[in-house]
Amino acid sequence: MRKQVHRLLLIAASTLIVSPALAGDDPAHERHELMEGVKDAAKPVGEMLKGDTEFNAETLQASLTVMADAAAKIGDLVPEGSEGGEAAPAIWEDPDGFAAAIEKFRAATDAAIQADPSTLEDAKPIVGPVFDACKNCHDSYRIEDE
């Protein structure tokens, strides 16, 4: 598990370092990389919630931190002219709705981090809104890969 926590922290750190450098050059690529980090962070949490792996509070917190960092950055990575990739046109057609979806994700991740659950039973109701916010945003603002 420590290896997994370290990997998640490395993802978060590399995202913080690389994000400013790439955002001005290719926001679509940076969005993609940022969301890949979220996907990587969500995977161990999902496995814990399903009972596929043992609950680990450190891994959960590291994953939530990656997600919170992404929530703080994603809104800056959708300037006009950066359409494309997996980003749906609705992002630019409904910027207020997209901003609200990001805020919901940010609030859910912040609340989960603050709750700092120490058991799987405590984590389930706290992490549920984080995954709901992901799904709701993807439903409206992401084009699924074919």
PyMOL commands that set and color helices and strands:
alter all, ss='L'
color gray80, all
select helices_A, chain A and resi 2-23+27-50+57-77+90-93+95-115+120-141
alter helices_A, ss='H'
color red, helices_A
deselect
rebuild
show_as cartoon
